[in-house]
Structures are given as structure tokens and as C-alpha cells.
Amino acid sequence: MNLRSQVHEEITYTANIRGMLADAEGFKQAALSLRRFAAKVLATNVTTSPLLRLFLSKSGYDLTKASGGLIGMSNSLGSSDGSLALHLSAVHLGLKLPRDYSDEFLRQIETRMAGRSG
């Protein structure tokens, strides 16, 4: 199974079980797994040839965005402010995976979060 498929499996699993991760150990394991995949995605971006990086970029892949989204997911597993959806969307966009949320829904979350911080 390739890295993209593994990441897709992990984010689908984690996003759907986070409400059941009531214990601290469950949260810790989920966060560690997301961070490990973030490191793998970023390492792939850094170690691949410039030609392949160019091809991936021209094909619409953004491994840096995907890696950042995975780290963001790991940091927002316990939050209820919608940030998990924003980070999940970054992973979807960066790896060209099917998206779970519409642009409108994500804008609503961003607007709500901006209102809380300002």
C-alpha cells in the first residue's frame, strides 16, 4: 500500500473515532500516528528528486500542505471548534483525496474561528 493510501486510511479512521477516544492514551496514540504520517509525507517531499517534485506540483499535489494538515489534525483532535475539519481539508487537498467538506462549510468555520480570536 502506498503512503497516500495509508494516510487516507489513517485520517478516515481517526476523524471518525475521535469522539470515542475518551482516554488520554487513545488520543496520544492517534496524535502520534498522525504525526508519524506527517513526517513520512514531508520526508517524501524533501528526499524525492526535483523532477518528481515538479511533476507532483504540476499534478496538483502539495506534500507540504498535506504534512501541515496532518500535524494540525494531531493538535486539534480534542477540539470542537472546527479546526479538525480545516486541517483534514488541507490533507485532502494536498494529497488530492476526496474531500469531506465543502468550501462554504470551511469558510463558515474560518469565519467563526476568526470571530473568536478577534
N, C-alpha and C positions, 0 to 999 in steps of 0.2 A: 504494500500500500504506500502511495507516495505521501509526502509531507502535507500537501494541500488537502488530501482526503482525510488524513489523520487530524489535522486542525479542524476541519469541518465536523468530523465526528465528535471531537472534544468540546467544541463550542456549543454544538447542539445538545449534547449531554449535560454540560454544565449549566447552560441557560435554562434548561428545563427541570433541573433538580435543585436549583439553588434555594428554593423555598423549603426543601426538605433537608437542607444541610443545617440542621439546628445546632449541631455540636461544633465546637471550635475546631476539632480535628478534621471534620469534614470540610469546613471552609478552608482550612490550611492546606489540605491535600488538593482541593480544587484550584486554589490560587497557585500552588506550586506547579501543578500540571500546566496551567495556562502560561505561567512564566517560562517554563521549560520549552514549550512550543514557541513562545515569542523569541527565545534565544536561538532556537533552531531556524526559524524563519529569517531572523536578522543575520545569522551566520551564513545562511544560503545566499543572502543578498551580498554580503561582504566578500565571500570567497568565490563566487561564480565569475566567469570570465566577463570582461567588459562587453563583448559581443552578445553574450547571452543576456546580460543585464539590459542592454539596449533593446534586444528583441522582446524581453518581458515588459519593459516600459512601453514600447510601441504597441504591444498587445493589450495594454490596459492594466497590467499587474503593478502593484505598488507594495513591495515587500516591507518597506519601512513603515508605511501606514498600517499594514496588517500586524506587524510586530507591536507597534504602539497601541493598536486596538486590543491586542491580547494582554499587554501589561495593564492597560486601562480596565479591562474586564476583571483581571485579578484583583485590582484595587477597589472595584465597585461591586463585588459580589454581595456584600451585605447592605448595599444602599437601596433606597426605594425612591430616589429622585429621578430616575430615568436614565442616569448616566450609563448604566449597563447597556441599554439599547443603543446609545450613541457609539460606544466602543465596539459593540457587536457589529454595528453597521460599518465601522471602519475596517474590521476584519473582512466582512463580506465584500466590500468594495476593493480592498487591497488584493484579495485573492480571487476576485471575480466569482464569488459564490452567490447562490440565490439569496436575495435579500428578504429579511423577515419584516421590515418596517418601511413604510412609505416615506418619501421626503417630507410630506406635510406633517406626519406624526413626529418625525425627528425635529422639524422646525418648532413644533409646539413644545417639545421637551427643552430645546435650547432656549426658547423664549421664557419658559417657566423658570429655568435654572438661572438665566440672566437676571430675572426679576428678584430672585432670592439673594443674589450676590450684590446687587446694586442698591 
